């Protein structure tokens, strides 16, 4: 018996020691979330390899990032995201230890410490007008002296000390209306050269120490110029004339300007295309692109032009690199099929190659757009070269010794749109070939694991074991899981590349550079617009792969020609692509699918036609059935008009197109342009599921939610108050918000916030909308909530009505009902300004909702919807407290534990996407900006599953112990009984 | 308030534009005095909201003494399906000009022209085809059509009741019409059935709506001072007593202890017990009470 007690006590101890933790602990970081850091497409790169320390490359990118990368592995040493309106224009190194960046149109100059990226100083440069900006750092030959930083920006020239950022002198050129394009320094003089208009060339000579104007000179060129002026050497420039048939050579020896001109046809006989001077800085040389050739032309001392070489299929030419005294080399790239040839040549000795390598680069990376080279000393004391290449898909490659040392997928820093796809269902059995192929890997893995258990593994082995475990772990498998946590995130980037990321670990499963979104002769500036789920097989078409639709357009204007691409979501192969004959103004996924589960889409063009896709007779049949039930709306934000449309008939064209339809306007809302301007519109997500139609109030009253898919939230601001906060007074600022039914154009609710202004960020879900704006009177940000309730169904409260079937809940609801809605609203102060706002989505809509707020600090805050309940009162009654109503406060709490990004930052946060998992309690949250971040969140905790750290072994042990205890006690009592009977 | 500052119009120019706006109207209208209710043939009914809602947007500073009135009217046009718009009726209202420059419409009345035979025929066509009956209003009542016409439409089959019934909700912002919500006053059940009206005359209901003001954010001084931390906690769970928290562990522990104690008390008695008789007879007593574990065994 004592034994039984001991066992029981032991069990009790076990049970009491298993407490379930709900919040995230430090060691749980990375279990369910991943975070990837990117920098974006590189604009400038500087190598820093002279010192014996860590070899690094400094880059500035189109995402306004300044970063220092490890040259060995491509990892980020340090990184600063400057923000979207602080674009980096110039990057250089001063004093050998500071990284100098010029940003915001030449108005902010910063110095960063080279090893750790700490900011050393920042100078804001004043100026009167906007102009091009140039950063020029004069390398002082005497090492002990200060480097002088010359900056042309905002119409004036500044000389800044490199040590502390002090502005030494400033020369304003605003009065001269000169567009300075080059700064040249001779020993103690500085020349600023540039054009006034397009043919007057001016040179100003300044004293380097004081900035005093010494002399100015100008000449009028015989013809207008085209493109940028290129500096060939200290005092020589080349520029094309307007017709692009002549090359002008300008020489400013000692401030005297002289020019010469030469016809391109004199240099090369059979050229027909338009010539462009490439912006590569080469001593005494320049590169001219004409047709598909690149001509390298030498500028002699007599300003004569001599053709040096003609390179076919050249893709990119680097700047010159000074190897030793008087020896300069540069690199260029030549495409040949899938091979890429990298040549490094000496500028003066054209015949020999310093380096010739051929590399095979994945053709999904496209062409090479930029190349930067760096030299190093090989083991045999000769010069070796490494090249940093920026590809068409914005990825970054380092090539050395004919091999790609590392790559960075920096296209992922500019995600445009996101959608998801389910993974394939797990097939029973594994093919033998696959096993055999991986047999060695498998053996190696087991040896490693054995080493691990025997504690003889080296640190590298431990890392390998960890990686192996992560790879073989459940979460990164390529099959669908029971909980629906494993999915493919399909993202479209600005470069026109589509990536599929695994939600388990964030790795790239496949990627494709869409040829419809590549730059061509006909399509100069292609932009990827949106990505849609085209085919989501789940019932009868399960054996087909899902596919997605990518919509793109040539250029930002609506009138540009458009293209569609269809991509297999499992393999990443392009199934089909269409160059459309019509334009795209709007794409409307219809809630109908055909027999292969392809979703029907209507594409609206700017000439008021609607086109149906897919173009199959079956789709036409489906649309004809639902012809009178298709409604949509369009927002003309510039005009301040919202219109509703419906299909009318087939197009009346010369060519009969049965997939083309005319439509008509059903309704319009015209906002008075003098008092309102549309700044934000939001609708409900089409895939949102609402579980409960009614809300039970505290007094057991029922309120019916007004749940409609055709509902639009519009926020209008006063025209004077559309600028930045602080430009308008509270009296001239107001915010008018509307809730509109998009089928009939009814305004369901309209409300004015006086003294408030945008920017407005809003999210619509179920029957409520939450929006964020600035209150000028209170000098604070506010978040408001509006809940819409349906009064027409409010009579259905009586139980007897339900019993007798006298309710109107099952009758179809038509939008032509006159809705009787009531709204409840409430506003709260909120501390942060907001970059994005989203709401959690779950598969059945049962779980309570959380708002996901992307804060200005690039983090994601999860805020319970209960805090944004319009029914919150100061002193809730007991019944209200039981319902979960929180006492009213004027501001919303920010609980530091509820940051779902915990300690990480999603730099440059632009959007948040939530995807419901199959498990009701959980949804996946994907936040994107320059960085990517994915995590799982459970707003009501994981009530429908055991936590990850639940110990099944302990459960089993408990059961075994209990069974054993029963036996033991049974035996004991049996024995006791026997003893008693013997007495 | 700021809205009204925005379009500050002199009353003189206002009257001028008003008169200009008239010209087009007068061509279409019979010379009937507006404001006189009760048409000749069409039975109509109009209810307009009192100006209280109209004034809410300006309610923060009310200039009750300073309003100057003028009468204006604007036309309603309608279209059958995709046909062109033609005049269908007339709205008349009082334009109130406040001393601070704002203008609001009050006392809206509506008179519909009777349907002509051609119109009746086209309306029947609409009913058969389940097509849209469309109406439009100018977006500015002083200088029609303003920037653009405000269009609204309804499935024609929603309108016939006893006669034809319609319901207008006109959303105004000063003298601008933002939107008009047009439809049947009651329900329009789906599927819509073909039903011809008994009487070819409209019963019209009109409502004028202005923007309401958003509720102001509550401000609590004490919270602003230093309640932030308290808010951060959200709802604090009520501190429960030790017993309330751990009774499920304590009761079995107590039982076990009791069990163990009785066991321990019995043990020493067992060992010296060489005497049968009285002590032996006593023993079954506590054994029965000992607990459920021995119960079933004993019964067997």
Interface residues (C-beta under 8 A of the other chain):
Chain A: X1 X2 X5 X8 X9 X12 X16 X628 X641 X643 X646 X648 X664 X665 X666 X667 X668 X669 X670 X671 X672 X673 X674 X675 X676 X718 X731 X732 X733 X734 X736 X737 X744 X745 X746 X747 X750 X751 X752 X753 X754 X775 X778 X782 X784 X792 X811 X812 X813 X814 X816 X817 X818 X825 X826 X827 X828 X829 X864 X867 X881 X884 X886 X888 X889 X890 X891 X893 X894 X895 X969 X970 X973 X974 X976 X977 X980 X983
Chain B: X1 X2 X3 X5 X6 X7 X57 X60 X82 X130 X132 X134 X139 X140 X146 X147 X148 X149 X150 X151 X152 X153 X154 X155 X158 X167 X169 X171 X173 X174 X176 X177 X178 X179 X181 X183 X184 X185 X186 X187 X188 X189 X190 X191 X192 X209 X211 X212 X213 X214 X215 X216 X217 X218 X219 X220 X223 X224 X227 X228 X231 X232 X233 X234 X235 X249 X252 X253 X256 X259 X260 X263 X276 X280 X283 X287 X293 X294 X297 X298
